[in-house]
Amino acid sequence: MSQTDEAARRTYWAEQMERGYDIVQLLLRHPVEECGEGFASLPEAAKSAGIEMQFSTSKIAGDLERVFFMRESLVSVVMAVGKAMNDRGWILKIEDAFRSLEMQGQLVRKPELFDAILNKCIWENGGEIPSAELVFRRAIVLIANIPKIGTHMSGSAIDVSVFSREDGSEVWRGNHYLEMSERTPMRSPFVEPEALKNRLEITAMLESEGLVHFPYEFWHFNKDDALGHVLRNNPSPARFGPVHWDPKTNRVTAVDNPLTPLNPLPVIQKEIDAALERARTRQGT
């Protein structure tokens, strides 16, 4: 990679992350009137409808299993997308859906993801160790660290990949799910034309059912929450906010303090120190 190309990538990364941060600030101020709607199972709905759909088998973080549930009114939306993809010769894979506050907090600290974000911040910072404030600022765009901005915690978002029904190969979007780099934004100029074409076709299929895409992650789609309203310039209160969900009763309770960071700055600094120690250990082996 030439110095000119690397400089362009660094500039693009920083600009996109700052634009994402600006959206986060709008989202934090957007009104939410939690409607109390319960959750429903995506796998059960797909099975009942005879839709071929895949679901991630990886842990979200530590030993926490993924929870493939979302708000009841959105399940039929996802099924419509899944059917359309089957008709297209594709299989929709749900990488992630609802996350509890505990799951989201652990995901922010997940070593593979935190290390990737920290490394990009070091790269952005010209090789110098960045401040906890910069890492916090970047992580809040890529892995929501505040309940109000985390649409997975509202049960109103899915992360997706797509595969071919014919041979099982991934419909290539330039990178696998959870890439953290200047290639992550949906319309990154550093993604190959065919991959960008696939990204946009997949996005069009999801958005035809009313979901919206987060411009800074090519895999994330959501609806009827504060982020969805902000991205559609809809000033009315959103129906879905961050909630605690009881799977036994299907009862949802709005989060009391949705603006409180899941991992405040001292925790982020601790994670930076741990990540640097991991890097030193790897270099010493």
KALIN-V594512 format. One record per residue. RES is the residue in one small letter. D_FIRST is the distance of its C-alpha to the first C-alpha in Angstrom with 1 decimal. Layout:
[[RES	D_FIRST] [RES	D_FIRST]]
This chain:
[[m	0.0] [s	3.8] [q	6.6] [t	8.2] [d	6.3] [e	6.4] [a	9.9] [a	10.8] [r	10.2] [r	12.2] [t	14.8] [y	15.3] [w	15.7] [a	18.2] [e	20.0] [q	20.5] [m	21.8] [e	24.2] [r	25.5] [g	26.1] [y	27.9] [d	30.0] [i	31.0] [v	32.0] [q	34.3] [l	36.0] [l	36.4] [l	38.0] [r	40.7] [h	41.4] [p	44.8] [v	45.4] [e	48.7] [e	48.4] [c	50.4] [g	51.0] [e	50.0] [g	49.7] [f	47.1] [a	47.1] [s	45.4] [l	42.6] [p	43.2] [e	46.9] [a	46.5] [a	44.3] [k	46.8] [s	49.7] [a	48.2] [g	47.1] [i	43.5] [e	40.9] [m	38.5] [q	36.4] [f	36.1] [s	33.7] [t	35.3] [s	33.0] [k	34.3] [i	33.1] [a	33.1] [g	35.3] [d	38.2] [l	38.4] [e	38.8] [r	37.3] [v	40.0] [f	39.9] [f	42.4] [m	42.2] [r	44.7] [e	47.4] [s	47.0] [l	43.3] [v	43.8] [s	45.3] [v	42.3] [v	39.9] [m	42.3] [a	42.3] [v	38.5] [g	38.8] [k	41.5] [a	39.6] [m	36.6] [n	39.1] [d	40.5] [r	37.0] [g	36.5] [w	34.3] [i	35.0] [l	34.2] [k	33.1] [i	34.0] [e	31.6] [d	33.5] [a	36.4] [f	38.7] [r	37.8] [s	40.4] [l	39.7] [e	39.6] [m	37.0] [q	34.8] [g	35.2] [q	34.2] [l	31.2] [v	29.8] [r	30.3] [k	29.1] [p	26.9] [e	24.2] [l	23.8] [f	24.5] [d	22.0] [a	19.3] [i	20.3] [l	20.7] [n	17.3] [k	15.8] [c	18.4] [i	17.5] [w	13.8] [e	15.4] [n	17.8] [g	15.5] [g	16.3] [e	20.0] [i	22.2] [p	23.0] [s	26.6] [a	28.4] [e	28.9] [l	25.2] [v	24.8] [f	28.1] [r	27.0] [r	23.8] [a	25.7] [i	28.5] [v	26.4] [l	24.8] [i	27.8] [a	31.0] [n	32.7] [i	35.8] [p	38.2] [k	38.7] [i	35.2] [g	34.8] [t	36.0] [h	36.0] [m	38.7] [s	40.6] [g	40.7] [s	39.3] [a	35.8] [i	34.1] [d	30.6] [v	30.1] [s	28.3] [v	29.7] [f	30.5] [s	32.2] [r	35.9] [e	35.9] [d	33.6] [g	32.5] [s	28.8] [e	26.8] [v	26.3] [w	22.5] [r	21.2] [g	17.5] [n	18.2] [h	21.3] [y	23.7] [l	22.8] [e	19.0] [m	18.3] [s	15.0] [e	13.9] [r	14.7] [t	18.3] [p	20.0] [m	22.0] [r	20.5] [s	16.9] [p	15.1] [f	12.1] [v	14.7] [e	15.6] [p	18.8] [e	21.1] [a	20.1] [l	20.8] [k	24.0] [n	25.1] [r	24.4] [l	26.6] [e	29.3] [i	29.7] [t	29.8] [a	32.4] [m	34.6] [l	34.7] [e	35.2] [s	38.1] [e	39.9] [g	39.5] [l	36.6] [v	33.8] [h	30.2] [f	28.4] [p	25.6] [y	23.1] [e	23.6] [f	23.6] [w	26.3] [h	28.9] [f	32.1] [n	35.3] [k	38.6] [d	41.6] [d	40.2] [a	39.2] [l	35.6] [g	36.8] [h	39.2] [v	36.7] [l	34.3] [r	37.3] [n	38.7] [n	41.9] [p	43.8] [s	46.3] [p	46.3] [a	44.2] [r	46.2] [f	44.0] [g	42.9] [p	42.0] [v	44.8] [h	46.3] [w	47.3] [d	50.1] [p	49.7] [k	53.3] [t	54.8] [n	51.9] [r	52.5] [v	49.8] [t	50.1] [a	48.0] [v	46.0] [d	48.0] [n	45.2] [p	42.3] [l	40.6] [t	40.5] [p	37.1] [l	37.0] [n	35.0] [p	35.9] [l	33.9] [p	35.6] [v	34.5] [i	30.9] [q	31.0] [k	32.6] [e	29.9] [i	27.2] [d	29.2] [a	29.5] [a	25.8] [l	25.1] [e	27.8] [r	26.5] [a	23.1] [r	25.2] [t	27.3] [r	24.4] [q	23.1] [g	26.7] [t	27.2]]
